Amino acid sequence: MGIIDGALDTTLLGYTRLGSTLRGIRIDEPFPEVAGREIMVTGATGGIGRAVTERLAANGAVVHAVGRSAEKLDRLVDEVDGTVIPYRADLSSMYDVTRLASDYRAAARPLHGLVNNVGVMPGERTVTDEGFELAYATNLLGQYILTEALLSNLEASSPARIVMVSSGGMYTEALTATNLMSDDGPYRPTAAYARTKRGQVVLAEAWSDRLRGRGVVATSMHPGWADTDGVRASLPTFRRLTGPLLRSPAEAADTIVWLVASDEAASIDGGFFHDRTARPTHRSRTTHDDPELRRRFLDRLETDAQPYLSTTTPRRGD
């Protein structure tokens, strides 16, 4: 298995459904230890997020499912075998993010896991009503604010876990503290997306360092190439060329479920995972960063988030 895994990890075939098959990943493996635990999943109404929700609920977890569409959330609750509690929120809106966190805290429910799964790849540069570029708002800032706002719930419910759903695309971009809004140079959707995914990995590492010894484990992962609505909408040519090799959402969701639900993953902290195995966070010297760049990146997120974290009352953007 080690030889096979190592060979797959050096080729793009490892990202395909062949990778998970040859590695012997069982997407029907039960995780009884998650029964009764309460886990929030963002982007829960479709694709990988729905597959995570279905599997966690089937194993007895209470899943707090976050999505933008009330209709899709209602359908999710009706169709999933298990306990799903719906929350309607658009995580590109910091108002919605703070409202979601405020409502959850007010309900005084435990929180044993937070899966930051939602993600977008806008076809053109779009700025939200609050003044944030859409990919940055959804994939980074909103997830940062939501996680920071719910840290007290996670610590109070420890042992607890945070999982950042990144992408193999993050290998193509270096960390930035100055171009998070993709306003420097021509806008390229894949680059804007990959920058946020690189940022998610660094965020997981920062939370891991900060929360060590406090009962909250933070990790990041990439699901491989999956056949989802997002891929169909944002990368139609890629999907046409790779269609037969794409993973199902359930295959792509496996490592997320393993990280949040398994006893084995309870001792893992701060790593970047693919197919249940820690992977390198860099494939090229051009993407390496340093502590000063990481500090400036985290400072930028904290600065943008502070107006929303400094109040218990959600507010609309100016």
C-alpha positions in Angstrom: 0.0 0.0 0.0 2.8 2.4 0.9 4.5 1.9 -2.5 1.2 2.3 -4.4 0.3 5.4 -2.4 3.7 7.0 -2.9 3.5 6.4 -6.6 0.0 7.8 -6.9 1.0 10.9 -4.8 3.6 11.9 -7.4 1.1 11.9 -10.3 -2.3 13.5 -10.9 -3.8 10.0 -11.1 -3.9 10.1 -7.3 -6.5 12.8 -7.5 -8.9 10.7 -9.6 -11.2 7.9 -8.6 -8.5 5.5 -9.5 -6.5 7.0 -6.6 -9.0 6.3 -3.9 -9.8 2.8 -5.4 -6.1 1.7 -5.5 -5.5 3.1 -2.0 -8.3 0.8 -0.8 -10.5 3.6 0.6 -13.8 2.3 1.9 -16.5 5.0 1.5 -19.0 2.8 3.4 -16.8 2.3 6.5 -18.8 3.1 9.6 -17.7 5.6 12.3 -19.8 4.7 15.3 -17.8 7.0 17.5 -19.5 10.0 15.9 -23.0 9.0 17.1 -24.6 11.8 19.1 -21.9 14.3 18.3 -23.0 17.6 16.8 -21.2 18.8 13.7 -21.7 21.8 11.4 -21.2 21.4 7.7 -21.2 24.4 5.4 -22.1 24.1 1.7 -24.2 21.1 2.8 -26.9 21.0 0.2 -25.0 19.7 -2.8 -21.9 17.9 -4.0 -19.2 17.0 -1.4 -21.0 18.9 1.4 -24.1 16.8 0.9 -22.1 13.6 0.8 -20.4 14.6 4.1 -23.8 15.4 5.7 -25.4 12.1 4.5 -22.5 10.0 5.9 -22.2 11.7 9.2 -26.0 11.6 9.8 -26.1 7.9 8.8 -23.5 7.2 11.5 -25.6 8.9 14.1 -24.3 12.5 14.2 -26.5 15.5 14.5 -25.6 17.6 11.5 -26.1 21.3 11.4 -26.3 21.9 7.7 -25.6 25.3 6.3 -26.8 26.4 2.8 -28.1 29.3 0.8 -31.3 27.8 -0.5 -34.2 27.2 1.9 -35.7 24.8 -0.7 -32.5 22.7 -0.9 -32.2 22.7 2.8 -35.8 21.4 3.2 -35.1 18.7 0.6 -31.9 17.7 2.5 -33.8 17.3 5.8 -36.5 15.2 4.1 -34.1 13.0 2.1 -31.2 12.3 4.5 -31.5 9.3 6.8 -30.6 10.8 10.2 -30.8 14.1 12.1 -30.2 17.2 10.1 -30.8 20.7 11.4 -30.9 23.4 8.6 -29.5 26.9 8.7 -29.9 29.2 5.8 -26.9 31.5 5.3 -24.9 32.9 2.4 -21.3 32.6 3.7 -20.1 35.3 1.3 -22.1 37.7 3.5 -20.4 38.6 6.7 -23.8 39.7 8.0 -25.2 36.2 7.4 -22.0 34.6 8.9 -22.3 36.6 12.1 -26.1 35.9 12.3 -25.4 32.2 11.9 -22.8 32.2 14.6 -25.0 34.3 16.9 -28.0 32.1 16.4 -25.9 28.9 17.1 -24.4 30.4 20.3 -27.9 31.5 21.5 -29.2 28.0 21.1 -26.5 26.9 23.5 -25.9 23.6 21.6 -22.6 21.7 21.8 -20.3 21.7 18.7 -18.0 18.8 18.3 -16.9 19.5 14.7 -16.9 22.3 12.1 -16.4 21.4 8.4 -15.7 24.5 6.4 -16.6 23.1 3.0 -18.4 25.8 1.1 -16.4 27.2 -1.8 -16.8 29.2 -5.0 -14.8 30.0 -8.1 -16.4 33.1 -9.7 -16.0 33.4 -13.4 -15.3 37.1 -13.2 -14.2 39.4 -10.4 -17.2 40.2 -8.3 -17.3 42.4 -5.2 -20.0 41.8 -2.5 -22.2 44.5 -1.0 -19.8 44.6 2.0 -16.8 45.3 -0.3 -15.1 42.0 -0.4 -14.1 40.0 -3.6 -16.5 37.0 -3.7 -13.9 34.1 -3.6 -12.1 35.8 -0.7 -15.3 36.5 1.1 -16.7 32.9 0.7 -13.6 30.7 0.9 -11.6 32.6 3.5 -13.0 35.6 5.3 -16.4 34.1 6.0 -14.9 30.8 7.2 -12.4 32.6 9.4 -15.2 34.7 11.0 -17.5 31.7 11.5 -14.7 29.6 13.0 -13.5 32.3 15.3 -17.0 33.1 16.5 -17.7 29.4 17.3 -14.4 28.6 19.0 -15.9 28.9 22.4 -18.5 26.3 21.5 -15.9 24.0 20.1 -13.7 24.3 23.2 -16.6 23.8 25.5 -17.5 20.6 23.6 -13.9 19.3 23.4 -12.6 17.0 22.0 -13.6 18.9 18.9 -12.3 19.2 15.3 -12.1 21.8 12.6 -11.7 20.7 9.0 -10.8 23.1 6.2 -11.8 21.7 2.8 -9.0 23.0 0.5 -8.1 21.8 -3.0 -5.1 20.4 -4.8 -5.2 23.6 -6.8 -3.6 25.3 -3.8 -0.3 23.8 -5.0 -0.2 26.3 -7.9 -0.3 29.5 -5.8 1.8 31.0 -3.1 0.4 32.6 0.0 -0.3 36.3 -0.3 -1.1 39.0 2.1 -1.6 41.8 -0.5 -3.6 40.2 -3.3 -6.3 38.4 -1.3 -9.0 40.5 -3.1 -7.5 39.6 -6.6 -7.3 43.2 -7.5 -3.6 43.2 -8.6 -3.4 42.4 -12.3 -5.9 40.6 -14.5 -8.5 38.4 -12.8 -8.0 34.7 -13.3 -10.7 32.5 -11.7 -8.5 29.5 -11.1 -5.7 31.7 -9.5 -8.1 33.6 -7.3 -9.6 30.2 -6.1 -6.2 28.6 -5.6 -5.0 31.6 -3.5 -7.9 31.2 -1.1 -7.3 27.4 -0.9 -3.7 28.0 0.0 -4.9 30.4 2.6 -7.2 27.8 4.1 -4.2 25.4 4.7 -2.3 28.2 6.4 -5.3 29.0 8.6 -5.7 25.4 9.7 -2.0 25.3 10.6 -2.4 28.6 12.6 -5.4 27.3 14.5 -3.6 24.1 15.2 -0.7 26.0 16.8 -3.0 28.3 18.7 -5.4 25.6 20.0 -3.0 22.9 20.9 -3.7 21.6 24.3 -7.2 23.1 24.3 -9.1 20.1 23.0 -9.7 21.4 19.4 -7.9 19.7 16.5 -7.6 21.7 13.2 -6.6 20.1 9.9 -7.0 20.8 6.2 -7.5 18.4 3.3 -8.1 18.2 -0.5 -10.8 15.9 -1.9 -9.2 15.1 -5.3 -11.0 15.7 -8.5 -14.8 15.3 -8.0 -17.8 15.5 -10.3 -19.8 18.3 -8.5 -22.1 21.1 -9.6 -19.2 23.6 -9.0 -16.9 21.8 -11.4 -19.6 21.6 -14.0 -20.3 25.3 -13.7 -16.7 26.6 -13.3 -14.6 24.1 -15.2 -16.7 22.6 -18.0 -13.7 21.9 -20.3 -11.8 20.2 -17.4 -14.9 18.1 -16.7 -15.3 17.1 -20.3 -11.7 15.9 -20.5 -11.6 14.1 -17.2 -15.2 13.0 -16.7 -14.7 9.2 -16.5 -11.9 9.8 -14.0 -13.7 12.1 -11.6 -14.5 11.0 -8.1 -18.1 10.8 -6.9 -19.0 13.3 -4.2 -19.0 10.4 -1.7 -15.5 9.4 -2.7 -14.3 13.0 -2.4 -16.0 13.4 1.0 -14.3 10.3 2.6 -11.3 12.1 4.1 -13.4 14.9 5.5 -15.6 12.4 7.4 -12.5 10.4 8.5 -10.9 13.6 9.9 -14.0 14.7 11.8 -15.3 11.3 12.9 -12.6 8.7 13.4 -10.7 7.9 16.6 -7.5 7.6 14.5 -7.7 11.2 13.4 -8.2 12.5 17.0 -4.4 12.5 17.5 -3.7 14.3 14.2 -3.3 18.1 14.2 -2.4 20.7 11.7 -1.7 18.5 8.7 -2.9 18.6 5.1 -4.6 15.4 4.0 -5.6 13.5 0.9 -7.1 10.0 1.0 -6.6 9.8 4.8 -2.8 10.4 4.5 -0.8 13.6 5.3 0.6 15.2 2.2 3.2 17.9 1.5 1.9 21.4 1.5 4.2 22.5 -1.3 5.2 20.9 -4.6 7.3 23.9 -5.9 9.9 26.2 -4.3 7.9 29.1 -5.7 5.0 28.6 -3.2 7.1 28.5 0.0 6.5 31.3 2.5 8.0 32.5 5.7 6.7 33.4 9.2 6.6 37.2 8.4 4.3 36.6 5.4 2.1 34.3 7.4 1.8 37.0 10.1 0.8 39.6 7.6 -1.7 37.2 6.0 -3.3 36.5 9.4 -3.2 40.2 10.3 -5.1 41.0 7.1 -7.8 38.5 7.9 -8.1 39.7 11.5 -8.4 43.3 10.3 -11.1 42.5 7.8 -13.0 40.3 10.3 -12.7 42.6 13.4 -15.8 44.7 12.7 -17.9 41.5 12.6 -16.3 39.8 15.5 -16.3 42.8 17.8 -20.1 42.8 18.2 -22.6 40.3 19.3 -25.3 41.9 17.0 -25.1 41.0 13.3 -25.0 44.1 11.2 -25.4 44.8 7.5 -22.4 46.1 5.6 -22.1 49.8 4.9 
